[in-house]
């Protein structure tokens, strides 16, 4: 799987992570991801993801007048979105730990929580 595919799969978490720093407009989200070494996100991927997050109540959008151009939507997280980010990060950590454990020489004998379980 390519980095771009992983980025697409984790886009909601990435978007909420960007908002944890500051509210942004669509282009600002893409630029924030590029600034840390990820690929630019195309509008065809970004705006549907933003719409889903808004429908879920994870983000709010407000129209803001641009400095030198037309108004644009600026997005920010809601308390629900902040909780989703906390949950995404916990699930991501469990997933990456499980991936790293695969193939290790001494597998854990302790019962580990199943990824995606709520317990």
Secondary structure, DSSP 8 states (H G I E B T S, - for coil): --HHHHHHHTHHHHHHHHHHH--EEHHHHHHHHHHTT-----HHHHHHHHHHHHHTTSEEEEEE--SSSS-EEEEEE-HHHHHHHHHHHHHHHHHHHHHHHTT-SS---S----TT---
